[in-house]
Amino acid sequence: MVNRLKTYSIQAGIVVSLFCLFLLPSCSNKGKVVASVGEVELLENEAYILMKHQGYDPKDVGEYKTFLEDWCENEVLKAEMKSVYPEDWELIRLRSESFSGELARLYLDEIELKKDLDTIVKEQEIKDYYESHKDEFVLHDYIVKALYLKIPAGIDYQTEEVQLNYLLKNDKDLMKVNSYAKLYAENYYFNDSTWEYFGEVAKDFPVTKYNIDNIVLNRTKTYFSDDNFTYFVNIIDYKLKDEAPPIEFLQNEIKNIIVANRLQVLREKNESKMIQRIKAKHEVTINI
């Protein structure tokens, strides 16, 4: 196997070694080293833990490389502070240790309290919360049920009568549009049972050329072209901006809010007890 080690110069005088996903394992028995800055090394298992926490996908080569570059930049900055401004670095180190205690509190809090957290939310609880908090859920964009189809210029859609089928006048029209979209569409969206923000449905067609209010409020069925694509839009139903959306649109969000509120109640009730219990397990000495 070829060792595809790449070296990047992040800052003058400091050379950083980045390792790609498929490097040969490090000779160290600690595990594979995937990046290093000076004597500071990042192991593969440590990288995966951090990537998961930060929302990266370790299986994506591009994201993996980006994460390693970011890690190296941070280590370079730390090394620079430590060598050039040692007094300021000492303050950073002390603040980091203090912050790690706050993080430990946060994680212990979540782990301990979630053992007692009831995550089952009944339909009636969701309905009651919705009715008493409607003002909090006022829409800032239309939500719609819609069909949207984007076909590259030069592809014949008329032979297949897409300009008629997208109107969904007959039961078989949707099946025909689905089949055509799988073969030719650059983008395709249809869901008549779920509400979606109009901005999400229309995010990649030139809606700025048109009056959005008219498109939605008139339940527009239209198609138009530019130099690159032909766009088909069929607004089947909509809900107004500045109004509360239907409860089914908010169901998951309300459930999460209710569970979060329960967690907060548990936290306020049990946090001091938890801290005292944990303190009792460890030797604590204060010298004044």
C-alpha positions in Angstrom: 0.0 0.0 0.0 1.3 3.5 -0.8 1.8 5.8 2.1 -0.1 8.9 1.0 1.3 11.3 3.6 0.8 15.0 2.7 2.6 17.8 4.4 1.0 21.3 4.7 2.7 24.4 5.9 0.1 26.1 8.1 2.4 28.9 9.5 6.0 29.9 8.8 8.4 27.7 10.6 5.8 25.1 11.7 5.3 22.0 9.5 2.1 20.0 10.0 1.6 16.4 9.0 -1.8 15.4 7.7 -2.7 11.8 7.1 -5.4 10.7 4.7 -8.0 8.1 5.6 -6.1 5.1 4.2 -2.6 5.6 5.6 -0.7 2.6 6.9 -1.1 2.3 10.7 1.3 4.1 12.9 4.1 2.1 14.5 2.9 3.3 17.9 0.9 0.8 19.9 -1.3 3.7 21.0 -3.2 3.5 17.7 -2.9 5.2 14.3 -1.7 8.8 14.4 -3.7 10.8 11.8 -2.3 14.2 12.4 0.5 15.9 14.4 1.8 19.3 15.3 5.3 19.1 16.8 5.1 16.5 19.5 1.3 16.7 19.8 -0.4 13.8 18.1 -4.0 13.1 17.2 -5.0 9.5 17.2 -7.6 8.1 14.8 -10.1 7.1 17.6 -9.7 10.6 19.1 -10.4 12.1 15.7 -13.6 10.0 15.3 -14.9 11.0 18.7 -14.3 14.7 18.0 -15.8 14.5 14.5 -18.9 12.9 15.8 -19.3 15.6 18.4 -18.7 18.4 15.9 -21.1 17.0 13.3 -18.5 15.7 10.7 -18.9 12.5 8.8 -15.6 10.4 9.3 -16.5 8.4 6.2 -16.5 11.5 4.0 -12.9 12.0 2.8 -13.4 15.7 2.2 -14.9 16.3 5.7 -12.2 14.1 7.3 -9.5 16.3 5.7 -11.2 19.5 6.7 -11.5 18.3 10.3 -7.8 17.4 10.4 -6.8 20.8 8.9 -8.9 22.6 11.5 -7.4 20.5 14.3 -3.9 21.3 13.1 -4.6 25.0 12.8 -5.9 25.0 16.4 -2.8 23.2 17.6 -0.6 25.6 15.7 -2.2 28.5 17.4 -1.8 26.9 20.8 1.9 26.1 20.1 2.5 29.7 19.0 0.9 31.1 22.2 2.8 28.7 24.4 6.2 29.6 22.9 5.8 33.3 22.2 3.4 34.4 25.0 3.9 31.9 27.9 2.1 34.0 30.5 -1.0 34.4 28.4 -0.8 30.7 27.5 -0.9 29.9 31.2 -4.2 31.8 31.6 -5.6 30.0 28.6 -4.6 26.6 30.1 -6.2 27.5 33.4 -9.4 28.7 31.8 -9.5 25.5 29.6 -9.2 23.3 32.8 -12.0 25.4 34.4 -14.2 25.0 31.4 -13.6 21.3 31.3 -15.2 21.1 34.7 -18.3 23.0 33.4 -18.4 20.5 30.5 -18.2 17.6 33.0 -21.1 19.1 34.9 -23.1 19.4 31.7 -22.5 15.8 30.6 -23.0 14.3 34.0 -26.2 16.3 34.3 -27.6 15.0 31.1 -26.5 11.4 31.7 -27.8 11.3 35.3 -31.1 13.1 34.7 -32.0 11.3 31.5 -32.2 8.1 33.4 -35.3 9.5 35.1 -36.6 11.4 32.1 -40.0 10.4 30.7 -39.7 10.9 26.9 -43.2 9.6 26.1 -45.5 12.5 25.1 -49.2 11.9 24.6 -51.2 13.4 21.7 -53.3 15.3 24.2 -50.2 16.9 25.7 -49.1 18.1 22.2 -52.6 19.5 21.5 -52.8 21.3 24.8 -49.3 22.8 24.3 -50.2 23.8 20.7 -53.4 25.6 21.8 -51.7 27.5 24.6 -48.6 28.5 22.6 -49.9 29.3 19.1 -48.4 32.7 19.1 -44.9 31.2 19.5 -45.3 29.3 16.2 -46.4 32.0 13.8 -45.0 31.3 10.4 -42.4 33.6 8.7 -42.7 31.8 5.4 -45.5 30.0 3.6 -45.8 26.3 4.1 -47.1 24.3 1.2 -47.9 21.0 -0.2 -46.5 21.1 -3.7 -45.0 19.4 -6.7 -41.7 20.8 -8.1 -39.8 19.5 -11.1 -36.5 20.9 -12.6 -35.5 19.5 -16.0 -32.2 20.4 -17.8 -32.6 22.4 -21.0 -32.5 20.4 -24.2 -34.3 17.4 -22.7 -37.6 16.7 -24.4 -40.4 16.9 -21.9 -43.3 17.4 -24.3 -43.2 14.0 -25.9 -43.9 12.5 -22.4 -46.5 15.3 -21.8 -44.8 16.4 -18.6 -46.4 19.8 -19.1 -49.8 18.1 -18.7 -49.0 15.4 -16.2 -47.5 17.7 -13.6 -51.0 19.2 -13.2 -52.0 15.9 -11.5 -55.5 16.0 -12.9 -55.6 12.2 -13.2 -54.6 9.4 -10.9 -51.9 8.1 -13.2 -50.3 11.5 -13.7 -48.2 11.3 -10.6 -46.8 7.9 -11.5 -45.8 9.3 -15.0 -44.1 12.3 -13.4 -42.3 10.1 -10.9 -41.0 7.9 -13.6 -39.9 10.8 -15.8 -38.2 12.6 -12.8 -36.1 9.5 -12.0 -34.7 9.5 -15.5 -34.3 13.2 -16.3 -34.9 15.6 -13.4 -32.1 17.7 -11.9 -34.4 18.1 -8.9 -37.8 16.8 -7.9 -40.1 17.3 -4.9 -43.6 16.0 -4.2 -45.3 15.2 -0.9 -49.0 15.8 -0.6 -49.2 14.5 3.0 -46.5 16.6 4.6 -46.2 20.4 4.8 -42.9 22.0 3.8 -41.6 25.6 3.8 -42.1 27.1 0.4 -38.5 28.5 0.6 -37.2 24.9 0.9 -39.3 23.7 -2.1 -38.3 26.6 -4.2 -34.7 27.1 -3.1 -33.1 26.3 -6.5 -35.5 27.8 -9.0 -35.5 31.6 -9.9 -38.4 32.5 -7.8 -37.1 36.1 -7.3 -38.3 36.8 -10.9 -41.8 36.2 -9.8 -44.2 37.3 -7.2 -44.0 34.7 -4.4 -47.3 35.8 -2.9 -49.1 35.3 -6.2 -47.5 31.9 -6.8 -48.6 30.6 -3.4 -51.9 32.3 -2.8 -53.2 31.5 -6.3 -52.2 27.9 -5.9 -50.3 28.4 -9.1 -49.7 25.7 -11.6 -47.1 26.9 -14.0 -43.9 26.1 -15.8 -41.2 28.3 -17.3 -37.7 28.1 -18.7 -34.4 29.9 -18.6 -31.1 29.1 -20.4 -30.4 26.1 -18.3 -33.6 24.5 -17.1 -37.4 24.2 -17.3 -39.2 24.5 -14.0 -42.6 23.0 -13.2 -44.5 24.2 -10.1 -47.8 23.0 -8.8 -48.9 24.5 -5.4 -51.5 22.0 -4.2 -52.3 23.7 -0.8 -50.8 26.4 1.4 -50.9 28.0 4.9 -50.5 31.7 5.3 -47.5 33.5 6.8 -48.1 35.3 10.1 -50.5 32.5 11.2 -49.8 29.4 13.3 -49.2 26.3 11.1 -51.3 23.1 11.5 -50.5 21.0 14.5 -49.1 18.1 12.4 -46.4 20.5 11.1 -45.3 21.1 14.6 -45.8 17.7 16.2 -42.1 16.7 16.5 -41.0 20.2 17.5 -43.6 20.4 20.3 -42.7 16.9 21.5 -39.1 18.0 21.8 -40.1 21.2 23.7 -42.2 19.2 26.2 -39.4 16.7 26.8 -36.9 19.6 27.2 -39.2 21.3 29.7 -39.4 18.0 31.7 -35.6 17.8 31.7 -35.3 21.3 33.0 -37.7 20.6 35.9 -35.6 17.5 36.8 -32.5 19.6 36.6 -33.8 22.2 39.0 -35.1 19.6 41.3 -32.1 17.3 41.5 -29.0 19.1 40.5 -27.8 20.1 44.0 -28.5 16.5 45.2 -26.4 15.1 42.3 -23.5 17.5 43.1 -23.5 16.6 46.8 -23.6 12.8 46.0 -20.7 13.1 43.6 -18.7 15.2 46.0 -19.1 12.6 48.7 -17.4 10.0 46.4 -14.2 12.0 46.1 -11.6 13.4 48.5 -11.9 17.2 48.5 -9.4 19.5 50.3 -9.5 23.3 50.5 -6.5 25.1 52.1 -6.9 28.7 53.0 
